[in-house]
Amino acid sequence: MVWVHELGERMVAEGGEDALWLDTAIEQSEKDGAIVSSFSVATTATASGSGS
């Protein structure tokens, strides 16, 4: 069983001896046992090839 709770501004998921600390400036919430966030990821084009 995993316990999800807030500790300060962090979300913590603990299961037995294991834990995951999610430390981010993005707002998070707990919904039905899942940690939920909404964000966008910007990408940039890169050149491909072997360079030969």
Secondary structure, 3 states (H helix, E strand, C coil): CCEEEEECCEEEEEECCEEEEECCCCCCEEECCEEECCCCCCCCCCCCCCCC
